[in-house]
Amino acid sequence: MRTGKIIEIHCKCGYLLFRYFKAGKGRLIKVLISRLTDDHVGLQKVATHSRPACPQCAKDLGIIMMIHGEPALKLNQGTIESIRI
């Protein structure tokens, strides 16, 4: 795997959603489920095309899709705190 860093993803309400290994630069647009290190939402057991929500404020986080043959969460940018590396 390429070099990168582990970042914390928070909801706008302040709840820690998960820790994610981010490879490369730029904004966080999609979260590959295989790169999650700590999952406080339960994304690893969620089916494709479902819409997980924040456990604290119940806002929609995005949609689970197959991207490049892997399940990934396509993020709703208005729900999470902005992250740019």
PDB file of N, CA, C and O in Angstrom:
ATOM      1  N   MET A   1       0.841  -1.172   0.000  1.00  0.00           N
ATOM      2  CA  MET A   1       0.000   0.000   0.000  1.00  0.00           C
ATOM      3  C   MET A   1       0.891   1.242   0.000  1.00  0.00           C
ATOM      4  O   MET A   1       1.999   1.227   0.535  1.00  0.00           O
ATOM      5  N   ARG A   2       0.398   2.291  -0.595  1.00  0.00           N
ATOM      6  CA  ARG A   2       1.149   3.535  -0.653  1.00  0.00           C
ATOM      7  C   ARG A   2       1.263   4.165   0.723  1.00  0.00           C
ATOM      8  O   ARG A   2       0.611   3.749   1.681  1.00  0.00           O
ATOM      9  N   THR A   3       2.098   5.165   0.791  1.00  0.00           N
ATOM     10  CA  THR A   3       2.221   5.878   2.053  1.00  0.00           C
ATOM     11  C   THR A   3       0.999   6.758   2.272  1.00  0.00           C
ATOM     12  O   THR A   3       0.354   7.190   1.317  1.00  0.00           O
ATOM     13  N   GLY A   4       0.698   7.010   3.488  1.00  0.00           N
ATOM     14  CA  GLY A   4      -0.446   7.833   3.835  1.00  0.00           C
ATOM     15  C   GLY A   4      -0.478   8.048   5.321  1.00  0.00           C
ATOM     16  O   GLY A   4       0.532   7.869   6.003  1.00  0.00           O
ATOM     17  N   LYS A   5      -1.632   8.431   5.833  1.00  0.00           N
ATOM     18  CA  LYS A   5      -1.761   8.639   7.264  1.00  0.00           C
ATOM     19  C   LYS A   5      -3.148   8.239   7.718  1.00  0.00           C
ATOM     20  O   LYS A   5      -4.097   8.194   6.934  1.00  0.00           O
ATOM     21  N   ILE A   6      -3.241   7.950   8.999  1.00  0.00           N
ATOM     22  CA  ILE A   6      -4.530   7.610   9.596  1.00  0.00           C
ATOM     23  C   ILE A   6      -5.161   8.902  10.106  1.00  0.00           C
ATOM     24  O   ILE A   6      -4.561   9.642  10.886  1.00  0.00           O
ATOM     25  N   ILE A   7      -6.384   9.153   9.648  1.00  0.00           N
ATOM     26  CA  ILE A   7      -7.093  10.371  10.035  1.00  0.00           C
ATOM     27  C   ILE A   7      -8.379   9.999  10.767  1.00  0.00           C
ATOM     28  O   ILE A   7      -8.923   8.912  10.575  1.00  0.00           O
ATOM     29  N   GLU A   8      -8.851  10.904  11.596  1.00  0.00           N
ATOM     30  CA  GLU A   8     -10.111  10.716  12.299  1.00  0.00           C
ATOM     31  C   GLU A   8     -11.202  11.480  11.566  1.00  0.00           C
ATOM     32  O   GLU A   8     -11.033  12.648  11.215  1.00  0.00           O
ATOM     33  N   ILE A   9     -12.326  10.806  11.340  1.00  0.00           N
ATOM     34  CA  ILE A   9     -13.465  11.411  10.662  1.00  0.00           C
ATOM     35  C   ILE A   9     -14.540  11.675  11.713  1.00  0.00           C
ATOM     36  O   ILE A   9     -14.997  10.754  12.390  1.00  0.00           O
ATOM     37  N   HIS A  10     -14.941  12.945  11.842  1.00  0.00           N
ATOM     38  CA  HIS A  10     -15.956  13.354  12.810  1.00  0.00           C
ATOM     39  C   HIS A  10     -17.191  13.854  12.077  1.00  0.00           C
ATOM     40  O   HIS A  10     -17.099  14.418  10.986  1.00  0.00           O
ATOM     41  N   CYS A  11     -18.343  13.639  12.692  1.00  0.00           N
ATOM     42  CA  CYS A  11     -19.587  14.226  12.203  1.00  0.00           C
ATOM     43  C   CYS A  11     -19.583  15.702  12.579  1.00  0.00           C
ATOM     44  O   CYS A  11     -18.781  16.124  13.413  1.00  0.00           O
ATOM     45  N   LYS A  12     -20.460  16.486  11.982  1.00  0.00           N
ATOM     46  CA  LYS A  12     -20.558  17.908  12.328  1.00  0.00           C
ATOM     47  C   LYS A  12     -20.984  18.091  13.788  1.00  0.00           C
ATOM     48  O   LYS A  12     -20.691  19.123  14.391  1.00  0.00           O
ATOM     49  N   CYS A  13     -21.677  17.092  14.361  1.00  0.00           N
ATOM     50  CA  CYS A  13     -22.089  17.183  15.761  1.00  0.00           C
ATOM     51  C   CYS A  13     -20.932  16.871  16.713  1.00  0.00           C
ATOM     52  O   CYS A  13     -21.074  17.038  17.924  1.00  0.00           O
ATOM     53  N   GLY A  14     -19.787  16.420  16.183  1.00  0.00           N
ATOM     54  CA  GLY A  14     -18.615  16.162  16.999  1.00  0.00           C
ATOM     55  C   GLY A  14     -18.360  14.700  17.301  1.00  0.00           C
ATOM     56  O   GLY A  14     -17.338  14.380  17.908  1.00  0.00           O
ATOM     57  N   TYR A  15     -19.245  13.799  16.903  1.00  0.00           N
ATOM     58  CA  TYR A  15     -19.102  12.370  17.174  1.00  0.00           C
ATOM     59  C   TYR A  15     -18.006  11.768  16.294  1.00  0.00           C
ATOM     60  O   TYR A  15     -17.965  12.030  15.092  1.00  0.00           O
ATOM     61  N   LEU A  16     -17.118  10.965  16.885  1.00  0.00           N
ATOM     62  CA  LEU A  16     -16.070  10.279  16.117  1.00  0.00           C
ATOM     63  C   LEU A  16     -16.703   9.110  15.370  1.00  0.00           C
ATOM     64  O   LEU A  16     -17.168   8.151  15.987  1.00  0.00           O
ATOM     65  N   LEU A  17     -16.720   9.192  14.047  1.00  0.00           N
ATOM     66  CA  LEU A  17     -17.338   8.151  13.240  1.00  0.00           C
ATOM     67  C   LEU A  17     -16.400   6.973  13.016  1.00  0.00           C
ATOM     68  O   LEU A  17     -16.771   5.827  13.267  1.00  0.00           O
ATOM     69  N   PHE A  18     -15.186   7.248  12.544  1.00  0.00           N
ATOM     70  CA  PHE A  18     -14.203   6.198  12.313  1.00  0.00           C
ATOM     71  C   PHE A  18     -12.831   6.788  12.102  1.00  0.00           C
ATOM     72  O   PHE A  18     -12.682   7.994  11.901  1.00  0.00           O
ATOM     73  N   ARG A  19     -11.820   5.923  12.149  1.00  0.00           N
ATOM     74  CA  ARG A  19     -10.451   6.272  11.772  1.00  0.00           C
ATOM     75  C   ARG A  19     -10.185   5.585  10.456  1.00  0.00           C
ATOM     76  O   ARG A  19     -10.574   4.434  10.258  1.00  0.00           O
ATOM     77  N   TYR A  20      -9.515   6.297   9.541  1.00  0.00           N
ATOM     78  CA  TYR A  20      -9.376   5.842   8.157  1.00  0.00           C
ATOM     79  C   TYR A  20      -7.948   6.059   7.687  1.00  0.00           C
ATOM     80  O   TYR A  20      -7.344   7.091   7.980  1.00  0.00           O
ATOM     81  N   PHE A  21      -7.403   5.081   6.952  1.00  0.00           N
ATOM     82  CA  PHE A  21      -6.083   5.221   6.347  1.00  0.00           C
ATOM     83  C   PHE A  21      -6.250   5.962   5.028  1.00  0.00           C
ATOM     84  O   PHE A  21      -6.753   5.395   4.058  1.00  0.00           O
ATOM     85  N   LYS A  22      -5.831   7.228   4.983  1.00  0.00           N
ATOM     86  CA  LYS A  22      -5.959   8.061   3.783  1.00  0.00           C
ATOM     87  C   LYS A  22      -4.652   8.030   3.016  1.00  0.00           C
ATOM     88  O   LYS A  22      -3.617   8.458   3.527  1.00  0.00           O
ATOM     89  N   ALA A  23      -4.694   7.528   1.796  1.00  0.00           N
ATOM     90  CA  ALA A  23      -3.529   7.514   0.918  1.00  0.00           C
ATOM     91  C   ALA A  23      -3.698   8.625  -0.102  1.00  0.00           C
ATOM     92  O   ALA A  23      -4.783   8.796  -0.659  1.00  0.00           O
ATOM     93  N   GLY A  24      -2.662   9.366  -0.348  1.00  0.00           N
ATOM     94  CA  GLY A  24      -2.719  10.431  -1.333  1.00  0.00           C
ATOM     95  C   GLY A  24      -3.134  11.751  -0.726  1.00  0.00           C
ATOM     96  O   GLY A  24      -3.329  11.876   0.483  1.00  0.00           O
ATOM     97  N   LYS A  25      -3.263  12.737  -1.604  1.00  0.00           N
ATOM     98  CA  LYS A  25      -3.590  14.097  -1.174  1.00  0.00           C
ATOM     99  C   LYS A  25      -4.986  14.463  -1.638  1.00  0.00           C
ATOM    100  O   LYS A  25      -5.576  13.786  -2.481  1.00  0.00           O
ATOM    101  N   GLY A  26      -5.500  15.535  -1.081  1.00  0.00           N
ATOM    102  CA  GLY A  26      -6.786  16.064  -1.513  1.00  0.00           C
ATOM    103  C   GLY A  26      -7.889  15.799  -0.511  1.00  0.00           C
ATOM    104  O   GLY A  26      -7.649  15.322   0.598  1.00  0.00           O
ATOM    105  N   ARG A  27      -9.113  16.121  -0.929  1.00  0.00           N
ATOM    106  CA  ARG A  27     -10.288  15.964  -0.073  1.00  0.00           C
ATOM    107  C   ARG A  27     -10.660  14.502   0.071  1.00  0.00           C
ATOM    108  O   ARG A  27     -10.316  13.674  -0.772  1.00  0.00           O
ATOM    109  N   LEU A  28     -11.363  14.196   1.140  1.00  0.00           N
ATOM    110  CA  LEU A  28     -11.894  12.861   1.366  1.00  0.00           C
ATOM    111  C   LEU A  28     -13.278  12.800   0.735  1.00  0.00           C
ATOM    112  O   LEU A  28     -14.208  13.460   1.199  1.00  0.00           O
ATOM    113  N   ILE A  29     -13.410  12.009  -0.321  1.00  0.00           N
ATOM    114  CA  ILE A  29     -14.672  11.907  -1.054  1.00  0.00           C
ATOM    115  C   ILE A  29     -15.324  10.554  -0.833  1.00  0.00           C
ATOM    116  O   ILE A  29     -16.542  10.466  -0.680  1.00  0.00           O
ATOM    117  N   LYS A  30     -14.516   9.492  -0.814  1.00  0.00           N
ATOM    118  CA  LYS A  30     -15.041   8.152  -0.581  1.00  0.00           C
ATOM    119  C   LYS A  30     -14.164   7.446   0.444  1.00  0.00           C
ATOM    120  O   LYS A  30     -12.965   7.705   0.542  1.00  0.00           O
ATOM    121  N   VAL A  31     -14.780   6.557   1.198  1.00  0.00           N
ATOM    122  CA  VAL A  31     -14.090   5.808   2.245  1.00  0.00           C
ATOM    123  C   VAL A  31     -14.177   4.332   1.878  1.00  0.00           C
ATOM    124  O   VAL A  31     -15.262   3.751   1.907  1.00  0.00           O
ATOM    125  N   LEU A  32     -13.043   3.719   1.533  1.00  0.00           N
ATOM    126  CA  LEU A  32     -13.020   2.288   1.258  1.00  0.00           C
ATOM    127  C   LEU A  32     -13.136   1.537   2.574  1.00  0.00           C
ATOM    128  O   LEU A  32     -12.387   1.806   3.513  1.00  0.00           O
ATOM    129  N   ILE A  33     -14.063   0.604   2.647  1.00  0.00           N
ATOM    130  CA  ILE A  33     -14.346  -0.106   3.887  1.00  0.00           C
ATOM    131  C   ILE A  33     -13.123  -0.904   4.347  1.00  0.00           C
ATOM    132  O   ILE A  33     -12.915  -1.069   5.549  1.00  0.00           O
ATOM    133  N   SER A  34     -12.321  -1.395   3.416  1.00  0.00           N
ATOM    134  CA  SER A  34     -11.150  -2.200   3.776  1.00  0.00           C
ATOM    135  C   SER A  34     -10.058  -1.378   4.459  1.00  0.00           C
ATOM    136  O   SER A  34      -9.187  -1.955   5.111  1.00  0.00           O
ATOM    137  N   ARG A  35     -10.075  -0.056   4.333  1.00  0.00           N
ATOM    138  CA  ARG A  35      -9.057   0.795   4.949  1.00  0.00           C
ATOM    139  C   ARG A  35      -9.463   1.355   6.302  1.00  0.00           C
ATOM    140  O   ARG A  35      -8.699   2.122   6.888  1.00  0.00           O
ATOM    141  N   LEU A  36     -10.624   1.008   6.818  1.00  0.00           N
ATOM    142  CA  LEU A  36     -11.057   1.485   8.133  1.00  0.00           C
ATOM    143  C   LEU A  36     -10.229   0.819   9.217  1.00  0.00           C
ATOM    144  O   LEU A  36      -9.998  -0.389   9.167  1.00  0.00           O
ATOM    145  N   THR A  37      -9.778   1.596  10.199  1.00  0.00           N
ATOM    146  CA  THR A  37      -9.057   1.016  11.328  1.00  0.00           C
ATOM    147  C   THR A  37      -9.970   0.896  12.544  1.00  0.00           C
ATOM    148  O   THR A  37     -10.003  -0.167  13.165  1.00  0.00           O
ATOM    149  N   ASP A  38     -10.698   1.922  12.902  1.00  0.00           N
ATOM    150  CA  ASP A  38     -11.694   1.880  13.984  1.00  0.00           C
ATOM    151  C   ASP A  38     -13.028   2.316  13.397  1.00  0.00           C
ATOM    152  O   ASP A  38     -13.135   3.396  12.817  1.00  0.00           O
ATOM    153  N   ASP A  39     -14.041   1.478  13.547  1.00  0.00           N
ATOM    154  CA  ASP A  39     -15.359   1.752  12.973  1.00  0.00           C
ATOM    155  C   ASP A  39     -16.369   1.879  14.103  1.00  0.00           C
ATOM    156  O   ASP A  39     -16.723   0.882  14.733  1.00  0.00           O
ATOM    157  N   HIS A  40     -16.843   3.110  14.368  1.00  0.00           N
ATOM    158  CA  HIS A  40     -17.821   3.341  15.422  1.00  0.00           C
ATOM    159  C   HIS A  40     -19.246   3.433  14.876  1.00  0.00           C
ATOM    160  O   HIS A  40     -20.187   3.671  15.634  1.00  0.00           O
ATOM    161  N   VAL A  41     -19.405   3.246  13.564  1.00  0.00           N
ATOM    162  CA  VAL A  41     -20.717   3.333  12.926  1.00  0.00           C
ATOM    163  C   VAL A  41     -21.237   1.944  12.576  1.00  0.00           C
ATOM    164  O   VAL A  41     -22.449   1.728  12.565  1.00  0.00           O
ATOM    165  N   GLY A  42     -20.347   1.004  12.292  1.00  0.00           N
ATOM    166  CA  GLY A  42     -20.740  -0.341  11.884  1.00  0.00           C
ATOM    167  C   GLY A  42     -20.805  -0.505  10.382  1.00  0.00           C
ATOM    168  O   GLY A  42     -21.659  -1.233   9.877  1.00  0.00           O
ATOM    169  N   LEU A  43     -19.909   0.163   9.650  1.00  0.00           N
ATOM    170  CA  LEU A  43     -19.929   0.108   8.188  1.00  0.00           C
ATOM    171  C   LEU A  43     -19.508  -1.249   7.644  1.00  0.00           C
ATOM    172  O   LEU A  43     -19.861  -1.577   6.511  1.00  0.00           O
ATOM    173  N   GLN A  44     -18.774  -2.044   8.399  1.00  0.00           N
ATOM    174  CA  GLN A  44     -18.258  -3.302   7.887  1.00  0.00           C
ATOM    175  C   GLN A  44     -19.364  -4.331   7.695  1.00  0.00           C
ATOM    176  O   GLN A  44     -19.175  -5.293   6.951  1.00  0.00           O
ATOM    177  N   LYS A  45     -20.511  -4.158   8.344  1.00  0.00           N
ATOM    178  CA  LYS A  45     -21.611  -5.122   8.232  1.00  0.00           C
ATOM    179  C   LYS A  45     -22.775  -4.605   7.390  1.00  0.00           C
ATOM    180  O   LYS A  45     -23.812  -5.263   7.307  1.00  0.00           O
ATOM    181  N   VAL A  46     -22.622  -3.449   6.770  1.00  0.00           N
ATOM    182  CA  VAL A  46     -23.727  -2.810   6.060  1.00  0.00           C
ATOM    183  C   VAL A  46     -23.783  -3.310   4.615  1.00  0.00           C
ATOM    184  O   VAL A  46     -22.745  -3.540   3.995  1.00  0.00           O
ATOM    185  N   ALA A  47     -24.990  -3.476   4.082  1.00  0.00           N
ATOM    186  CA  ALA A  47     -25.186  -3.946   2.715  1.00  0.00           C
ATOM    187  C   ALA A  47     -24.980  -2.817   1.710  1.00  0.00           C
ATOM    188  O   ALA A  47     -25.048  -1.639   2.059  1.00  0.00           O
ATOM    189  N   THR A  48     -24.728  -3.192   0.461  1.00  0.00           N
ATOM    190  CA  THR A  48     -24.555  -2.226  -0.624  1.00  0.00           C
ATOM    191  C   THR A  48     -25.863  -1.464  -0.856  1.00  0.00           C
ATOM    192  O   THR A  48     -26.945  -2.030  -0.698  1.00  0.00           O
ATOM    193  N   HIS A  49     -25.772  -0.212  -1.223  1.00  0.00           N
ATOM    194  CA  HIS A  49     -26.882   0.708  -1.501  1.00  0.00           C
ATOM    195  C   HIS A  49     -27.665   1.089  -0.250  1.00  0.00           C
ATOM    196  O   HIS A  49     -28.781   1.597  -0.358  1.00  0.00           O
ATOM    197  N   SER A  50     -27.105   0.856   0.933  1.00  0.00           N
ATOM    198  CA  SER A  50     -27.759   1.327   2.149  1.00  0.00           C
ATOM    199  C   SER A  50     -27.181   2.696   2.518  1.00  0.00           C
ATOM    200  O   SER A  50     -26.130   3.093   2.015  1.00  0.00           O
ATOM    201  N   ARG A  51     -27.867   3.394   3.384  1.00  0.00           N
ATOM    202  CA  ARG A  51     -27.454   4.739   3.789  1.00  0.00           C
ATOM    203  C   ARG A  51     -27.230   4.767   5.297  1.00  0.00           C
ATOM    204  O   ARG A  51     -28.179   4.955   6.057  1.00  0.00           O
ATOM    205  N   PRO A  52     -25.971   4.581   5.743  1.00  0.00           N
ATOM    206  CA  PRO A  52     -25.692   4.642   7.184  1.00  0.00           C
ATOM    207  C   PRO A  52     -25.855   6.062   7.720  1.00  0.00           C
ATOM    208  O   PRO A  52     -25.728   7.041   6.984  1.00  0.00           O
ATOM    209  N   ALA A  53     -26.137   6.151   9.016  1.00  0.00           N
ATOM    210  CA  ALA A  53     -26.365   7.448   9.659  1.00  0.00           C
ATOM    211  C   ALA A  53     -25.472   7.579  10.890  1.00  0.00           C
ATOM    212  O   ALA A  53     -24.978   6.587  11.427  1.00  0.00           O
ATOM    213  N   CYS A  54     -25.280   8.798  11.314  1.00  0.00           N
ATOM    214  CA  CYS A  54     -24.510   9.081  12.531  1.00  0.00           C
ATOM    215  C   CYS A  54     -25.293   8.534  13.726  1.00  0.00           C
ATOM    216  O   CYS A  54     -26.487   8.810  13.847  1.00  0.00           O
ATOM    217  N   PRO A  55     -24.651   7.766  14.612  1.00  0.00           N
ATOM    218  CA  PRO A  55     -25.370   7.217  15.766  1.00  0.00           C
ATOM    219  C   PRO A  55     -25.853   8.284  16.751  1.00  0.00           C
ATOM    220  O   PRO A  55     -26.792   8.035  17.507  1.00  0.00           O
ATOM    221  N   GLN A  56     -25.233   9.462  16.757  1.00  0.00           N
ATOM    222  CA  GLN A  56     -25.604  10.491  17.732  1.00  0.00           C
ATOM    223  C   GLN A  56     -26.705  11.413  17.218  1.00  0.00           C
ATOM    224  O   GLN A  56     -27.690  11.646  17.919  1.00  0.00           O
ATOM    225  N   CYS A  57     -26.551  11.947  15.991  1.00  0.00           N
ATOM    226  CA  CYS A  57     -27.523  12.931  15.500  1.00  0.00           C
ATOM    227  C   CYS A  57     -28.412  12.396  14.370  1.00  0.00           C
ATOM    228  O   CYS A  57     -29.327  13.093  13.933  1.00  0.00           O
ATOM    229  N   ALA A  58     -28.160  11.183  13.895  1.00  0.00           N
ATOM    230  CA  ALA A  58     -28.953  10.499  12.868  1.00  0.00           C
ATOM    231  C   ALA A  58     -28.914  11.183  11.500  1.00  0.00           C
ATOM    232  O   ALA A  58     -29.840  11.011  10.708  1.00  0.00           O
ATOM    233  N   LYS A  59     -27.861  11.957  11.204  1.00  0.00           N
ATOM    234  CA  LYS A  59     -27.716  12.537   9.870  1.00  0.00           C
ATOM    235  C   LYS A  59     -27.165  11.484   8.909  1.00  0.00           C
ATOM    236  O   LYS A  59     -26.394  10.611   9.307  1.00  0.00           O
ATOM    237  N   ASP A  60     -27.562  11.575   7.658  1.00  0.00           N
ATOM    238  CA  ASP A  60     -27.141  10.645   6.611  1.00  0.00           C
ATOM    239  C   ASP A  60     -25.670  10.876   6.278  1.00  0.00           C
ATOM    240  O   ASP A  60     -25.280  11.998   5.954  1.00  0.00           O
ATOM    241  N   LEU A  61     -24.844   9.822   6.354  1.00  0.00           N
ATOM    242  CA  LEU A  61     -23.415   9.947   6.063  1.00  0.00           C
ATOM    243  C   LEU A  61     -23.101   9.810   4.578  1.00  0.00           C
ATOM    244  O   LEU A  61     -22.094  10.348   4.118  1.00  0.00           O
ATOM    245  N   GLY A  62     -23.920   9.117   3.831  1.00  0.00           N
ATOM    246  CA  GLY A  62     -23.673   8.887   2.406  1.00  0.00           C
ATOM    247  C   GLY A  62     -24.335   7.596   1.980  1.00  0.00           C
ATOM    248  O   GLY A  62     -25.336   7.178   2.562  1.00  0.00           O
ATOM    249  N   ILE A  63     -23.770   6.959   0.956  1.00  0.00           N
ATOM    250  CA  ILE A  63     -24.327   5.719   0.433  1.00  0.00           C
ATOM    251  C   ILE A  63     -23.194   4.713   0.213  1.00  0.00           C
ATOM    252  O   ILE A  63     -22.102   5.080  -0.221  1.00  0.00           O
ATOM    253  N   ILE A  64     -23.465   3.445   0.517  1.00  0.00           N
ATOM    254  CA  ILE A  64     -22.495   2.377   0.297  1.00  0.00           C
ATOM    255  C   ILE A  64     -22.603   1.943  -1.165  1.00  0.00           C
ATOM    256  O   ILE A  64     -23.678   1.567  -1.633  1.00  0.00           O
ATOM    257  N   MET A  65     -21.472   2.000  -1.883  1.00  0.00           N
ATOM    258  CA  MET A  65     -21.440   1.644  -3.308  1.00  0.00           C
ATOM    259  C   MET A  65     -20.240   0.744  -3.570  1.00  0.00           C
ATOM    260  O   MET A  65     -19.320   0.666  -2.755  1.00  0.00           O
ATOM    261  N   MET A  66     -20.258   0.070  -4.702  1.00  0.00           N
ATOM    262  CA  MET A  66     -19.095  -0.691  -5.148  1.00  0.00           C
ATOM    263  C   MET A  66     -18.267   0.241  -6.030  1.00  0.00           C
ATOM    264  O   MET A  66     -18.728   0.673  -7.086  1.00  0.00           O
ATOM    265  N   ILE A  67     -17.041   0.552  -5.593  1.00  0.00           N
ATOM    266  CA  ILE A  67     -16.137   1.430  -6.335  1.00  0.00           C
ATOM    267  C   ILE A  67     -14.856   0.654  -6.579  1.00  0.00           C
ATOM    268  O   ILE A  67     -14.195   0.238  -5.627  1.00  0.00           O
ATOM    269  N   HIS A  68     -14.499   0.452  -7.832  1.00  0.00           N
ATOM    270  CA  HIS A  68     -13.336  -0.333  -8.241  1.00  0.00           C
ATOM    271  C   HIS A  68     -13.390  -1.745  -7.665  1.00  0.00           C
ATOM    272  O   HIS A  68     -12.353  -2.300  -7.302  1.00  0.00           O
ATOM    273  N   GLY A  69     -14.576  -2.331  -7.578  1.00  0.00           N
ATOM    274  CA  GLY A  69     -14.741  -3.694  -7.103  1.00  0.00           C
ATOM    275  C   GLY A  69     -14.712  -3.858  -5.592  1.00  0.00           C
ATOM    276  O   GLY A  69     -14.731  -4.988  -5.105  1.00  0.00           O
ATOM    277  N   GLU A  70     -14.667  -2.771  -4.838  1.00  0.00           N
ATOM    278  CA  GLU A  70     -14.644  -2.825  -3.375  1.00  0.00           C
ATOM    279  C   GLU A  70     -15.817  -2.022  -2.826  1.00  0.00           C
ATOM    280  O   GLU A  70     -16.212  -1.021  -3.424  1.00  0.00           O
ATOM    281  N   PRO A  71     -16.380  -2.449  -1.690  1.00  0.00           N
ATOM    282  CA  PRO A  71     -17.424  -1.624  -1.073  1.00  0.00           C
ATOM    283  C   PRO A  71     -16.805  -0.361  -0.479  1.00  0.00           C
ATOM    284  O   PRO A  71     -15.755  -0.410   0.162  1.00  0.00           O
ATOM    285  N   ALA A  72     -17.469   0.759  -0.702  1.00  0.00           N
ATOM    286  CA  ALA A  72     -16.977   2.050  -0.229  1.00  0.00           C
ATOM    287  C   ALA A  72     -18.157   2.933   0.147  1.00  0.00           C
ATOM    288  O   ALA A  72     -19.256   2.786  -0.388  1.00  0.00           O
ATOM    289  N   LEU A  73     -17.912   3.848   1.073  1.00  0.00           N
ATOM    290  CA  LEU A  73     -18.917   4.832   1.471  1.00  0.00           C
ATOM    291  C   LEU A  73     -18.657   6.106   0.701  1.00  0.00           C
ATOM    292  O   LEU A  73     -17.627   6.752   0.900  1.00  0.00           O
ATOM    293  N   LYS A  74     -19.581   6.483  -0.185  1.00  0.00           N
ATOM    294  CA  LYS A  74     -19.508   7.756  -0.907  1.00  0.00           C
ATOM    295  C   LYS A  74     -20.079   8.791   0.033  1.00  0.00           C
ATOM    296  O   LYS A  74     -21.278   8.781   0.315  1.00  0.00           O
ATOM    297  N   LEU A  75     -19.234   9.689   0.524  1.00  0.00           N
ATOM    298  CA  LEU A  75     -19.598  10.590   1.617  1.00  0.00           C
ATOM    299  C   LEU A  75     -20.517  11.721   1.197  1.00  0.00           C
ATOM    300  O   LEU A  75     -20.408  12.257   0.094  1.00  0.00           O
ATOM    301  N   ASN A  76     -21.418  12.071   2.093  1.00  0.00           N
ATOM    302  CA  ASN A  76     -22.222  13.273   1.994  1.00  0.00           C
ATOM    303  C   ASN A  76     -21.386  14.382   2.627  1.00  0.00           C
ATOM    304  O   ASN A  76     -21.205  14.386   3.845  1.00  0.00           O
ATOM    305  N   GLN A  77     -20.878  15.308   1.847  1.00  0.00           N
ATOM    306  CA  GLN A  77     -19.920  16.303   2.326  1.00  0.00           C
ATOM    307  C   GLN A  77     -20.513  17.251   3.366  1.00  0.00           C
ATOM    308  O   GLN A  77     -19.759  17.848   4.135  1.00  0.00           O
ATOM    309  N   GLY A  78     -21.808  17.407   3.415  1.00  0.00           N
ATOM    310  CA  GLY A  78     -22.419  18.307   4.381  1.00  0.00           C
ATOM    311  C   GLY A  78     -22.556  17.714   5.768  1.00  0.00           C
ATOM    312  O   GLY A  78     -22.900  18.428   6.710  1.00  0.00           O
ATOM    313  N   THR A  79     -22.293  16.419   5.917  1.00  0.00           N
ATOM    314  CA  THR A  79     -22.473  15.753   7.198  1.00  0.00           C
ATOM    315  C   THR A  79     -21.190  15.674   8.000  1.00  0.00           C
ATOM    316  O   THR A  79     -21.236  15.745   9.229  1.00  0.00           O
ATOM    317  N   ILE A  80     -20.031  15.527   7.339  1.00  0.00           N
ATOM    318  CA  ILE A  80     -18.777  15.371   8.061  1.00  0.00           C
ATOM    319  C   ILE A  80     -18.014  16.691   8.104  1.00  0.00           C
ATOM    320  O   ILE A  80     -18.239  17.588   7.292  1.00  0.00           O
ATOM    321  N   GLU A  81     -17.103  16.784   9.078  1.00  0.00           N
ATOM    322  CA  GLU A  81     -16.219  17.940   9.126  1.00  0.00           C
ATOM    323  C   GLU A  81     -15.254  17.868   7.944  1.00  0.00           C
ATOM    324  O   GLU A  81     -14.784  16.783   7.602  1.00  0.00           O
ATOM    325  N   SER A  82     -14.956  18.986   7.325  1.00  0.00           N
ATOM    326  CA  SER A  82     -14.126  18.984   6.128  1.00  0.00           C
ATOM    327  C   SER A  82     -12.703  18.564   6.475  1.00  0.00           C
ATOM    328  O   SER A  82     -12.119  19.035   7.451  1.00  0.00           O
ATOM    329  N   ILE A  83     -12.154  17.663   5.649  1.00  0.00           N
ATOM    330  CA  ILE A  83     -10.811  17.134   5.834  1.00  0.00           C
ATOM    331  C   ILE A  83     -10.094  17.255   4.502  1.00  0.00           C
ATOM    332  O   ILE A  83     -10.610  16.838   3.465  1.00  0.00           O
ATOM    333  N   ARG A  84      -8.908  17.826   4.540  1.00  0.00           N
ATOM    334  CA  ARG A  84      -8.103  17.951   3.335  1.00  0.00           C
ATOM    335  C   ARG A  84      -6.661  17.734   3.692  1.00  0.00           C
ATOM    336  O   ARG A  84      -6.137  18.362   4.613  1.00  0.00           O
ATOM    337  N   ILE A  85      -6.019  16.851   2.972  1.00  0.00           N
ATOM    338  CA  ILE A  85      -4.606  16.546   3.227  1.00  0.00           C
ATOM    339  C   ILE A  85      -3.787  16.929   2.007  1.00  0.00           C
ATOM    340  O   ILE A  85      -2.568  16.758   2.002  1.00  0.00           O
TER     341      ILE A  85
END
